[in-house]
C-alpha cells in the first residue's frame, strides 16, 4: 500500500515549522507521554563515553599546492581522466585547510567530545622522506590548539591513503622501503604532536587501500597486481603499521597510546544460535587474516598461507615480531555486515551473500545491518582479549537534498544511526570494551573515486559556496551526545 501522506500534506495540517528539526524541541509533550519517555530512556552509555566524528586529510583539506605540500597518489589519480566520477578531485574539497576554525565551531555546537583527523603525509614530508616541511606541521598545530580550546580531544590517524607520489614513483607499497619511510614519518609526527594528541592510529583501513588500490585498480594508484604482488603489498602495509607502532613508542611523550583503524570484516551469525555464533568467530579470524588478525597475533594463520600457496607473502621473523607489536587499542570502522552460517566444510563456516533485494543506503555496497556494530567489537574483544576499542567510523550515504526552507531531512541516515547505536548500546551493556564512537563524517566531503556524488556527512556542504548546513542527522546526533544515550 502506497503512503500518500506527503510532506506538503503534513505541512498543511501541522504547519511548515513542524518540519524543521529545531522545532522538535518546542513541542509540548503530555505528562503521560513524558513519563513513558522517561521510562524508556534507559539506553544510556557509560559515563565518560567519547562521542566524536571523523574526517580524512585528502577528503576535506584542499589546499593541495599550498605551504610546501607535495603531491600524493590521490592528486595524480584524481587528475587522470576517467578515474573518478565527473573527474572530481580533492584540490579544494571542503577547504578545511582555511576553514578549520569554522569546522571546529560545528563540532562544538554538536557537543563532540573528540575528533578524529588524519595528517597528510605529503604536507609533512613532501617527498615522503628527507627534510620535513615545517609549514605542513604548522597547520596541524593550529588546528590542535583550536580543538583543545573548544574542549575537544584530538585522535590522530597517520595514514589515510594519501601516500606521497614521490614514494609511489619508487615502488610505493610494493617496496619495503615505504614501510621504513612510514615509520620515520610516524615517529616524527608523534614526537611533535604528542604533547596534545594522546591517541595515534597508524593506518586507516589497510584492507581498503591495498585491495581497492593495488588489486582492483579502482582507487589510487590504480594498479591491478597479480595475487603474489597484492599479498606482498598487504605485508608491507601491516609491516609499516608495526614499525610505526615502534617508532611512535620511541618518540612520543609518555602516556601516548597507539593503535590502528581497520575496517575488519564484521562477521555476523546469520541466526544467533551457538553453532552460527561459533562459525562467525572462526570467520572473523580468517576473513581478517591478512590485516587485523596478523596484527593482533603476530603471525599469519595457517589457512591464510595455505590458501595463497606460492603467492603467499615473503617475510622474515623480524617482520612478524614488528607486525605483532602490542597495541593499546583497536579502532574498528563498521558499516555493513558479513553474514556467516555454520557448515560442515573444513573451515567450519560459509559466507551468506545478500540477495539483490537486501536493503542498502545510497551507496549500493552499504548494506544496512546494525548488528555488525555489535558483533565486530564483541568478536575482536573475545578473540584477542582487547581491552580498549573505538568505533572509529560508522555512517551512511544518503541522497541528501537541501530544501527551500534550508534543511536536509535525511531520515534514512537518522534511521541508520539510531539502529546502529542501539546495537552498540547492546554491546557496551554486555561489557564489550567500546570506549568511544566516531560518526563518519562530520561533513560531506570528497568520497574518493565517487567524487562528490555521494554524501556521508551530517553537515551538508554546498561545494560552490562552502556553506555548511546541519542536517537532521546532526540534530539527532547532538541529542544523543547531550543525553549520552538513546531515548
C-alpha positions in Angstrom: 0.0 0.0 0.0 1.5 3.3 -1.0 1.7 6.0 1.6 0.3 9.2 0.1 0.7 11.3 3.3 3.2 13.7 1.7 5.4 16.4 3.3 3.1 19.0 1.7 0.1 17.4 3.3 2.0 17.3 6.6 2.9 20.9 6.4 -0.7 21.9 5.5 -2.1 20.0 8.6 0.5 20.9 11.1 2.4 24.0 9.7 5.7 24.2 8.0 7.5 24.8 11.3 6.7 21.2 12.2 9.2 20.1 9.5 12.1 21.9 10.9 14.4 19.8 13.2 14.9 22.7 15.6 11.1 22.9 16.1 11.2 19.4 17.7 12.5 20.8 21.0 9.5 23.2 21.2 6.8 20.5 21.0 4.6 20.2 24.1 4.6 16.6 25.4 1.8 15.4 27.6 2.8 14.4 31.1 1.8 10.8 30.5 4.0 10.7 27.4 6.8 12.4 29.3 6.6 9.6 31.9 6.7 7.0 29.2 9.6 8.7 27.5 11.5 8.9 30.8 10.8 5.2 31.5 12.1 4.2 28.0 15.2 6.4 28.2 17.2 3.6 29.6 19.8 3.1 26.8 22.4 5.2 28.5 26.1 4.8 27.6 28.9 4.6 30.2 29.9 7.7 31.9 32.9 9.2 30.0 31.9 7.6 26.7 33.6 9.5 23.9 31.2 10.8 21.2 33.1 12.0 18.2 33.2 12.5 14.5 35.9 11.8 11.9 37.4 13.1 8.6 40.4 12.4 6.5 43.0 14.8 5.1 42.6 14.4 1.4 38.8 14.3 1.7 38.4 17.6 3.4 41.6 19.8 3.4 42.0 21.1 -0.1 44.9 23.5 -0.4 46.9 20.8 -2.3 49.5 23.2 -3.6 49.9 25.4 -0.5 52.7 25.8 2.0 55.0 23.3 0.5 52.7 20.3 0.4 53.9 17.7 -2.1 51.6 15.7 -4.4 50.0 12.5 -3.3 48.9 9.4 -5.2 45.4 10.8 -5.0 46.3 14.0 -6.6 47.8 12.0 -9.5 44.9 9.5 -9.7 42.1 12.1 -9.5 43.7 14.2 -12.2 43.9 11.2 -14.5 41.0 11.2 -17.0 38.3 8.6 -16.3 39.5 7.6 -12.9 37.0 9.5 -10.7 33.3 10.4 -11.0 33.0 13.5 -13.2 36.7 13.9 -13.0 36.3 15.2 -9.4 39.4 16.0 -7.4 40.3 16.9 -3.9 42.0 20.1 -4.9 39.5 22.2 -2.9 37.3 19.6 -1.2 35.8 21.3 1.9 38.6 23.9 2.1 39.1 22.7 5.6 42.7 23.9 5.5 41.4 27.5 5.6 38.1 26.9 7.3 39.2 24.7 10.2 38.1 27.2 12.8 34.6 27.2 11.3 34.6 23.4 11.3 35.7 23.2 15.0 32.8 25.5 15.8 30.5 23.0 14.1 32.0 20.3 16.4 31.5 22.4 19.5 27.9 23.1 18.5 27.3 19.3 18.3 28.8 18.8 21.7 31.6 16.5 20.4 33.9 15.2 23.0 36.5 14.1 20.5 37.5 14.5 16.8 39.4 12.0 14.6 41.5 13.6 11.9 44.4 12.5 9.7 47.7 14.1 8.9 48.6 14.4 5.3 52.0 12.7 4.9 52.9 14.8 1.9 52.3 18.0 3.9 54.9 17.0 6.4 57.3 15.2 4.1 56.7 16.4 0.6 59.0 13.8 -0.9 57.9 11.1 1.6 61.3 11.1 3.3 64.2 13.6 3.8 63.7 17.1 5.1 60.4 17.8 6.8 58.2 20.8 5.9 57.6 23.0 8.9 54.7 24.8 7.4 52.9 21.5 6.9 53.1 20.6 10.6 52.1 24.2 11.5 48.6 23.6 10.1 48.1 20.7 12.5 49.5 22.7 15.4 47.0 25.5 14.7 44.1 23.0 14.4 45.0 21.1 17.5 45.1 24.4 19.5 41.7 25.3 18.2 40.3 21.9 19.1 41.7 21.9 22.7 40.4 25.5 23.2 37.0 24.1 22.3 37.3 21.3 24.8 37.6 18.6 22.1 40.1 15.8 22.4 42.0 15.0 19.2 42.6 11.5 17.9 45.1 11.3 15.1 45.4 9.0 12.1 48.8 9.0 10.5 47.9 7.4 7.1 44.6 7.8 5.5 45.6 6.8 2.0 47.4 9.9 0.7 50.8 8.4 0.0 53.4 10.9 -1.3 53.7 10.4 -5.0 57.4 10.5 -4.7 57.3 7.2 -2.8 54.9 5.7 -5.3 57.4 6.6 -8.0 59.9 4.4 -6.2 57.5 1.4 -5.9 55.0 2.6 -3.3 53.6 -0.1 -1.1 55.2 -2.7 -3.4 58.5 -1.7 -1.8 59.6 -2.5 1.7 61.3 0.9 1.8 57.9 2.5 2.1 57.3 0.7 5.3 60.5 2.1 6.7 59.6 5.6 5.4 56.3 5.4 7.1 57.9 4.6 10.5 60.2 7.6 10.2 57.3 9.9 9.4 55.1 8.4 12.2 57.9 8.9 14.7 58.4 12.5 13.6 54.8 13.5 13.8 54.3 11.7 17.2 57.3 13.5 18.6 55.9 16.9 17.6 52.2 16.4 18.3 52.0 14.0 21.3 52.1 16.9 23.7 48.4 17.4 22.7 47.5 14.2 21.0 47.3 11.2 23.3 45.9 8.6 20.8 47.5 7.8 17.5 46.3 5.4 14.8 48.9 4.2 12.4 46.8 3.3 9.4 43.2 3.6 8.3 41.7 0.6 6.5 44.7 -1.2 5.2 42.3 -3.7 3.5 40.8 -0.8 1.5 43.8 1.0 0.2 45.6 -2.3 -0.6 42.8 -4.3 -2.1 41.0 -1.5 -4.0 44.1 0.4 -4.9 46.6 -2.4 -5.8 44.3 -5.3 -6.7 41.1 -3.9 -8.2 42.6 -0.6 -9.6 39.5 1.4 -8.6 41.5 3.7 -6.2 44.9 5.2 -6.2 47.4 4.3 -7.5 45.1 2.3 -9.8 47.0 -0.9 -10.1 45.8 -4.5 -10.8 48.6 -6.6 -9.4 48.7 -10.4 -9.6 48.0 -12.3 -6.3 51.6 -12.5 -5.2 52.1 -8.8 -5.7 48.9 -7.9 -3.8 50.0 -10.2 -0.9 53.4 -8.5 -0.7 51.8 -5.1 -0.7 49.5 -6.3 2.0 52.5 -7.5 4.0 54.3 -4.2 3.6 51.2 -2.4 4.9 51.0 -4.4 8.1 54.8 -4.2 8.4 54.5 -0.4 8.2 51.9 -0.5 10.9 54.2 -2.5 13.2 57.2 -0.4 12.5 55.1 2.7 13.0 53.9 1.4 16.5 57.6 1.0 17.5 58.5 4.5 16.2 55.6 6.2 18.0 56.6 4.5 21.2 60.2 5.6 20.8 59.4 9.2 20.1 56.1 10.2 21.6 55.6 11.8 25.0 54.9 9.4 27.9 51.3 8.3 28.2 50.7 8.2 24.5 48.5 5.4 23.2 48.8 3.8 19.8 46.5 1.6 17.7 45.0 1.4 14.3 41.7 1.8 12.5 40.7 -1.2 10.4 37.5 -2.0 8.5 37.6 -5.6 9.7 35.0 -7.8 8.0 32.2 -7.6 10.5 31.2 -11.2 10.7 27.6 -11.7 11.9 26.0 -15.0 12.7 23.0 -15.1 10.3 21.0 -16.6 13.2 22.1 -16.2 16.8 22.4 -19.8 17.7 25.5 -21.4 19.2 26.7 -23.1 16.0 26.3 -20.0 13.9 28.0 -17.8 16.6 30.9 -20.2 16.7 31.1 -20.0 12.9 31.1 -16.2 13.0 34.1 -16.2 15.4 36.1 -18.5 13.1 35.1 -16.4 10.1 36.2 -13.2 11.9 39.7 -14.5 12.4 40.1 -16.0 8.9 38.5 -13.3 6.8 40.6 -10.7 8.5 43.8 -12.9 8.5 45.9 -10.6 6.2 45.2 -7.5 8.3 43.8 -7.3 11.8 44.4 -10.9 12.7 48.1 -10.8 11.8 48.5 -7.5 13.7 46.9 -9.0 16.8 48.6 -12.4 16.7 51.9 -11.6 15.1 51.6 -14.4 12.6 49.7 -15.4 9.5 47.1 -18.1 10.1 47.9 -21.5 8.6 44.8 -21.3 6.5 45.8 -17.9 5.0 49.2 -19.2 4.0 47.8 -22.4 2.6 45.1 -20.6 0.6 47.7 -18.4 -1.1 50.3 -21.1 -1.6 53.1 -19.9 -3.8 51.6 -16.4 -3.9 51.9 -16.1 -0.1 53.9 -13.0 1.1 57.6 -13.3 1.7 58.6 -12.3 5.2 61.1 -12.7 8.0 60.9 -13.5 11.7 61.8 -9.9 12.4 59.0 -8.7 10.2 56.5 -10.7 12.2 57.8 -9.5 15.5 57.3 -5.9 14.4 53.9 -6.5 12.9 52.8 -8.1 16.2 53.9 -5.1 18.3 51.3 -4.8 21.1 48.8 -2.0 20.6 47.0 -0.1 23.3 43.6 0.0 21.5 41.8 -1.2 18.4 39.8 1.0 16.1 37.0 -0.6 14.1 35.3 1.0 11.1 31.9 -0.6 10.9 29.4 0.0 8.0 27.9 -3.2 6.8 27.7 -6.9 8.0 29.2 -10.0 6.6 26.7 -12.8 7.4 28.0 -16.2 8.3 26.5 -19.6 8.8 27.9 -22.8 10.1 28.6 -25.6 7.7 30.5 -28.9 7.5 33.5 -27.7 5.5 37.0 -27.8 7.0 36.7 -24.1 7.7 33.5 -24.6 9.7 31.8 -21.6 8.2 30.3 -20.2 5.0 29.5 -16.7 4.0 25.9 -15.8 3.2 25.8 -13.3 0.3 22.9 -10.9 0.3 20.3 -11.1 -2.5 19.6 -8.1 -4.7 16.6 -7.2 -2.5 18.8 -6.6 0.6 18.3 -3.0 1.8 21.2 -0.6 1.3 21.9 3.1 1.6 22.6 5.3 -1.5 26.0 3.5 -1.9 24.9 0.1 -3.1 27.7 -1.6 -1.2 26.5 -0.2 2.1 24.1 -2.9 3.2 22.1 -2.0 6.3 22.9 -4.4 9.1 23.0 -2.7 12.5 24.1 -5.9 14.3 27.5 -5.5 12.6 28.4 -2.9 15.2 27.6 -5.3 18.0 29.4 -8.4 16.6 32.6 -6.8 15.3 33.8 -5.3 18.6 32.4 -8.3 20.6 34.4 -10.8 18.5 37.6 -8.7 18.5 37.4 -8.5 22.3 36.8 -12.2 22.7 39.4 -13.4 20.1 42.3 -11.2 21.2 41.4 -10.1 24.7 41.2 -6.4 23.6 40.6 -4.1 26.5 40.0 -0.8 24.6 38.0 -0.5 21.4 36.8 2.5 19.5 34.3 2.6 16.6 36.5 4.8 14.5 34.0 5.1 11.6 30.3 4.5 11.2 27.9 6.3 8.9 25.9 6.3 5.8 25.5 7.8 2.4 22.1 9.4 1.5 20.5 11.2 -1.4 20.6 14.5 0.5 18.7 17.4 -0.8 18.7 20.9 0.6 15.1 22.0 0.7 13.9 25.6 0.1 13.4 26.0 3.8 17.1 25.5 4.3 17.1 21.9 5.8 18.2 18.4 4.9 15.7 15.9 6.1 17.9 12.8 5.9 15.5 10.5 7.8 17.2 7.5 6.3 20.6 8.4 7.8 18.8 9.1 11.2 17.3 5.6 10.9 20.7 4.1 10.1 22.4 5.8 13.0 19.6 5.1 15.5 19.6 1.4 14.8 23.4 1.0 14.8 23.7 2.9 18.0 21.1 0.7 19.6 23.2 -2.3 18.7 26.3 -0.5 20.0 24.5 0.0 23.3 23.7 -3.7 23.3 27.5 -4.3 23.1 28.5 -1.9 25.9 25.7 -3.2 28.1 27.4 -6.6 27.9 30.7 -5.0 28.9 32.3 -5.1 25.4 35.0 -2.5 25.9 34.0 0.1 23.4 35.1 3.5 24.8 34.0 5.8 22.1 32.2 6.3 18.7 33.2 8.4 15.8 30.4 9.3 13.3 31.5 9.3 9.7 31.5 12.0 8.7 31.5 15.5 10.2 30.5 16.9 6.8 30.1 16.0 3.2 33.4 15.6 1.5 35.4 14.1 -1.3 34.3 10.5 -1.5 37.4 9.1 -3.3 36.7 7.7 -6.7 33.0 8.6 -6.3 33.9 12.3 -6.1 31.2 14.5 -4.8 28.2 12.3 -5.9 27.9 10.6 -2.6 27.4 12.4 0.7 28.2 10.9 4.1 28.2 14.0 6.2 25.9 15.0 9.0 26.5 18.6 7.8 25.5 19.4 4.2 28.2 21.2 2.2 27.5 23.4 -0.8 30.8 22.8 -2.6 30.4 26.0 -4.6 30.0 28.3 -1.6 31.4 26.1 1.1 28.4 26.8 3.3 27.9 24.1 6.0 24.3 23.3 7.0 23.4 20.9 9.8 21.3 18.0 8.5 18.5 16.4 10.6 21.1 13.7 11.4 23.3 16.4 13.1 20.3 17.4 15.3 19.8 13.7 16.1 23.4 13.1 16.9 23.5 16.3 19.1 20.7 14.9 21.1 22.4 11.5 21.5 25.6 13.3 22.8 23.6 15.5 25.2 21.7 12.5 26.6 24.8 10.2 26.5 22.4 7.7 25.1 19.3 6.9 23.1 15.7 7.8 24.2 
